């Protein structure tokens, strides 16, 4: 182990709306600056003593936290020490604070944040029985019946997260190919478009980290093996907008927001194109922690056959 007298490093952080710049300067000659990581990002530029990261807050797995009037993005700068190195691995917190955008909507969930997120996430998607109390006993569903689907994210030591389904399509192939025929189920950043032509709906949430979908069995791929391809997004539970939402269509009331019907105007864009109205620095790049998942095969059977 190699130690130094006094400060071994210097970190400069510049948080701007469109760009975060971090400059890490090392005084330890044995330290290899190429082994520094900001979240999952490699340095943008390097020298023998310095590593520079120039990134957006939606890159590098920054974690977002809303507290009062502040919007905070947090990350970890880590040093990945190779075996036998005299420099021990270390982690240094990185925090950028911005003024909270005024058009952010609160959710019915209002968790208290004691610590910043850490650790890995595990996503699950599965077929359930009729009341979502356990796994389905069959993968065959009569046309017009409900296909209960539960999606969840396990949050190992992670800050509380809200799980959203950004997009789901049905296909007759386990992989989506350019020539695959598809049936849109959820599109336009969380709009359950199938609910306009069926009785499909999101069930009331039991946990922010789970979402229950009652999908009415459709004619697409009737009698064939069908796979449901979804893009799952784990996001912080405060800060819904029209690109981070779960909306379904109610025949009497129109589009409704699952998590707080009082803000169902966030679903108005389901009839057109859902694009964020917020400033580019908040919306550029990826949103939350994204995981693609495939459910199936399942079969829809014709009750008349």
Secondary structure, DSSP 8 states (H G I E B T S, - for coil): ----SS--EEEEEEE-SS-EEEEEEE--TT--GGGEEETTEE-SEE-SSEEEEEE-TTSTT-EEEEETTEEEEEEEEEE---TT-SS--EEEEEEEEEE--TT-B--S------S---S-EEEEEEEB-TTSSSB-S-SEEETTSEEEEEEEEEETT---EEEEEEEEEEESSSS--TT--EEEEEBTTTB-GGGGSSS-EE---S-TTEEEEEEE--STTTTSEEEEEEEEEEEESS-BBTTB--EEEETTTEEEESS-GGGGGGGGGGGS-----S-HHHHSS--SEEEEEEEEEEEEE-TT-
